[in-house]
């Protein structure tokens, strides 16, 4: 029997914990709002009238939006198939350029909020979900590029839809999944990656037999939309799928290009999962679909000229992992957390994607490469010191044996 006073104290304790959690969540969202405003200002805006950008994708999307609600007959392949963003922007009255800017700003704030919620849903505590989201905002190739080049609203829409697709997939909400996938295939081809990822996720959770039929029914409308767009839209020019692969497959033979695919997009944190490889393997246990998602996203770079920017969707696999490493392996080393944030900010500076650009590409390479080396080395030292400390038996006690925490460095702050 629970005494009334005990029951009251229990309810009071629960209410206080909920209130404290709510305050933490609000504080994290406030921090993210301030970081987002600051970085949106510092990233600046592309001067699309500059002759240097006359062959960029930006002008294609601008022409597509200007033609809305009709289709732009001059849009080349594959941009002509990426209808959703430019089409919706073109329906907004007034200046098309200002419409792109307004939509990009709204979607950028929405993306930050959804990224934070996604990281919380992944299991990160509020401060570390906030930290990982901040690191995403400071990534000049991902959030920075779509903020600066505000005509790429399709990229932002795609990340938002991928977050919705992941959440609905994990919760087996197939109607939401179907709707998001239909919008996704009208935005970028990247959405199709969620079909093999979804099947792998169901297999991992041993739900393929029970949910497989519903999953097939959920992807059918999107496949129909994908096929209809390609049957009804007739691009003026542009390479076919096979021509694109033929032109870009040689990237895999170039060490420099593979660096720009696998390392540079995530500088200065690219090697953190390697340093904490045990925590990485622990994270991927039961999440093989995330590893497959990352590999498939990296594969999309072999269909186009871009490298770093095309890895943006892989953030949904990379930043949860980094967040768990910082939460479980680095914290409570506040100095190291501060170093990671400082390095990420220095890496956000760029010679082009900036309101106040650096003087040269070389300066960008020095700051980004230097931050990568310093953060990787510092975390490696922290890892080695932590292992040595754990190997030495505490005074008066026997050495602790290896356990789950030693593998996943859960709640440790060292290794």
N, C-alpha and C positions, 0 to 999 in steps of 0.2 A: 504494500500500500504506500502510495506517495502522499506525504503530508501536503496540505494546501500551500504552506509557506515554501516547501521545496519545489512544488509545481510552479508557483509564481516566479521563484528565482530562476528556474529552468527556462520559462518563457521569456523572462527579462533578458537572460543571457543570450538566448537565440535571437531576440529582437535587436539586441546591441550588436551582435555579430553581423546580422543582415544590414543594419544601418552603417556599420563600419565598411562592409563590402561595397555598399552603394556609394559611399563617399569616395572610396578608392577608385571605383569605376568612373565616377564623374571627374575625379582629378585626372585620371589617365586620358579621358576624352578631351578635357580642357588642354592638357599638355599637347596632345596630338593636333588639336585645332590650331594652337599657337605655332607648332612646328610646321604645319601645312601652310599656314599663311606666310610664314617667314620664307619657306623654301619656294613657294609659288612666286614670291617677289624676286628672290635671288636667281631663280632659273630664268626669269625674263620671258620674252616672247620672240619668236622668229620674225625676221623682216622678210616676209615671203616675196616682196617686190624686188629683192636683191637678185641680180642676174645669176649669182652663184647657186641659187636654189631653183632655177628655171626648169631643171629636169627632175626635180624631186617629186615624190608622191603627193605632196601637199597640194599642188596645183591641180592634180587629177581629181582629188576629193573636193576641192573648191568648185571645179567645173561640174562635177556630179551633183553637188548641192544646188548650184545655180540653176541646173536644168530641172530640179524637182518641182512638181510631182511627176514630170516626164523623165525618161531615162536619157542619159547623155550618150548620143550615138558615137561620140569620139573616144569614149572611155576604153582603155586597153584592158586586156586580160592580165592578171586576175582581178584587178581593181573593180572592173565593171560588175563583178559578182558580189562585191562587198557593199551591199545596198543600205543596210539599216542606218548606220550613222549619218552618212551624207544625205540620205533621203529625208530623215527626220529633221536634220538641221535646215535643209532647204525649205521645209514647210513653215519655218518661223518667219514672220514678217520682218521686213527691214533689211539691213545690211547682212549679207551672208557671212562675211568675215566676223562681224560682231556676234552673230548667232553661233558660229563655231567656238568663239572665245567664251561666250556665256555657258554653252553646253559643256565645254571642257572643264570650266571651273566647277560647275555643279557636280559633274561626274567625278572630278578629282576628290572633292570632299566626301562624296558618297563612297568612293573606292577606299579611302583611308578608314572610314567608319566600318565598312564591311570587312576590310582586311583585319582590323582589330578584332571584330566579332569572330571572324574565322579562326584567328589564332587563339582566342579564348575558347572557342569550341574544340580546338585541337588539344586543349588541356593546359595551356600556359596560364600561369597566374597573372592577374591584371598588370602589375608593373612590367612583367617580361613580355606580355603581349604588346604592351605600349612600346617597350624598347625595340622589339622586333619590327613593329610597324614603323617606328621612327627610322630604323635602318633601311627599310624599304623606301621611305620618302627620300632619304639621302642618296639613294641610288640614281645617279645621273642618267644611266642608260635606260632605266625603267620609268619611274615616276617623273624623273627630271626631263626625259625626252618628250613624253606626252604632254607635260606642262608647257614646255618651250614650244614644241611644234603642235599647237592646239588643233590642227586640222586632222590629227590622228585620233579622233574620238572613237573610231572603231576599236583601237587597241585598248582603250579604257573600258569600253562596253564589254569587250571580250573577257577581260579579267573579272569584271563584276559578274558576268554570266557564269564564268568558270567557278567562282565562289559559290554561287547558287547551285550549280550542278553538283559540286562536291558535297555540299550540305544535304541536298535532297537525295543524292545517291546514298549517303551514309544512313539516312533516315527512311529510305525506301519510299519516298514520296514521289511516285512516278509521274503523277500529273504535273507537278511543278518541274520535274526533270524534263518531261516532254516539251513543256512550254519554253523553258530556258534553252533547250537544245535547238528548237525551231528558230528562235531568235538568234542563237549562236551561229548556225549555218548560213544565216542571212547577213552575218557580220564579218566573220572570217572563217576560213576552212579549219582553223585550229580546233573548233568545237567538236569536230569528228573524232578527235583523239579520245574524247570521253567515252566513246563506244567500247573500244578494247579495254580502257581503264575501268569502266563500269563492270564489264564481264569479269575482269581479274579480281576486282573488289568483291564481287558476289562469290567467286570461287574461294577467295581467302576466308570469307566469313561463313563458308559452307551454306550459302543461301541460293546457289545457282538453280537447284531443282525447284525450290519453292517460289523464288522470285524471277526466275529466268523468263517465263512467259510474259510477265508484266513488264520486264525490262525490254523485251523485243517489241511489245506493243508501244512502249514509250519512245523508242527510237524510230519507229516506222514513219510517223509524221515528219520528223526532221529529214529523214532520207528522201521523202517525197518533196519537201521544200527545196532541198539541195539540188535534186534532179530537175525540178521545175525551173529554178533560176537559170540553170545551165542550158535548158532547152529554149527558154523564152528570151533570155538576154543574149544579144549577139555583139561581142566585143569587136572594136574596130581592128585592133592589132594585138600584139603581145604573144609571148611564148606559151606553148602548150605545156602541160605538166611534164611530159617526157623531155621536151626541149629545155625546160628549167632545170631538171635533174641533170641532164647532159652537160649543161653549162656550169653547174656548181658542185658536182660530186667530187671534183678534185680538191675541194677544201680539206678533205680527210687526209690528203697526202702532204699537207703543209702544216708544219708545227706552229708557225705563226698564226695561221687562221684557226687552228684548233685551240690555241691559247685564247683567241678572241671569242671563241664559242663556249669554252668550258671554264675559263678563269676570269677573263676581263669583265664579263657581265656582273660578277659578284664581288669584285674588288671593293674593299680590302678584306672581305670575309671568305673569299673563295676556298682557302685551304683550312679553314676552321674545322670542317667535318673530317678532314684527313688527320689533323692533330688529335682530335678526339674521336678516333675511328671506332673505339668500342661503344661510345655513346651513339655514334651514327648507326652502327649495326643494331644496337638495342632499339633505336628509334624505328628502323626499317622492319624490325620483326613484327609481322602482322600488318605491315604497310608496304608490301611489295608493289602494290598498285601505284604508290607515290614514286617509287624508283622508276617504274615503267613510264609513268607520266613524264618524269624529267627526261628520260632517254628519248621519248617520242617528241617532246618539245625541241630538244636539241637537234633531232632529225629534221625539223622544219627548216633549219638554216640551209639545208642542201637544196632548197627550192627557190632561194632568192639571194639577193646581194647582201642584205643585212646579216649581221652576226649577233651582236650584243642585244639589240632591241627585240629580236625574235625570241630571246630567252625570257622575256618578261613573264609569260605565264608560269614558267618554272619556279617563280617566286613562291607559289603556293606549296611547293615541296621544300624549297630551300630555307625560307625564313621560319617556318615552324621548327625545323631541325636546329637552326642556329639559336632560336629562342630557347629551346630545351637545353642546349649546350650551355648557354649563358646562365640559365636558371639553375641547372643541376650541377654544373661542373665549375663555373667561374665564380658565381656568387657564393659567399659575400665579399669577394675581393672588389671593393668599390673602385679602387684605382684602376683595375683592369677593365672594368665596365666603362669608366670614363675614357680610358685610352681607346677602346673600341669605338665609342661614339665620336671622339675627336678624329680618329682615323677615317671614319665614315664621312664626316663633314669635309675633311680635307680632300677626300676622294670625290666628293660631289662637285668640286670646282672643275671648270672645263674651259677650253679655249674657244668653244663655240656655243654650247648649250648653257648660257649664262647671261644675266643682265650685266654683270661686270666680268667679262671673259678674261682668262689668263692670257699672257702675251703670246703663247705658242703651244703647239702640240707637245713639244718637249717638256714644257712646264707641267702640262697635264700628266704626262707619263711619269715625271719625277714624283709628283705628289701622290698619284695613284699607286705606282710601283713601290714607292717608299713606304706608304701606309700599309700595303700588303705585306712587305717584308717585316716591318716593325711589329705589326699585330700578330703575324704568324709566329715570329720568333718569341715574342713575349708570352704568348699562350703556350708555346712548346716548353719554354722554361717553367712556366707555372705548372704544366703537366708533369714534368720531370721532378720538380721539387716536391710536388704533392705525392708522387709515387714513392719517392725516397722517404718522405715523412711517414707514409702509411706502412712502408716495409719495416721501419724501425719500431720495435715493441715499446709501448709506453712504459714508463718507470713503474715497476711493481706489478705489471700485468703481462700476460703472454701476448704475442703479436696476434692481431686480429686476422682471421682467415678471410680468404677471398669470398665475396658474396655478390648479390645482385647490385649493391651499391658500388662495389669496386668496378664492376663492368660498365654500369650506366652512370657512374658518379652522381647518383641521386642525392640531393641535399648535402653536397659536400663542399664545393667551392675550391677544389683542388684538382683531382684527377678523375 
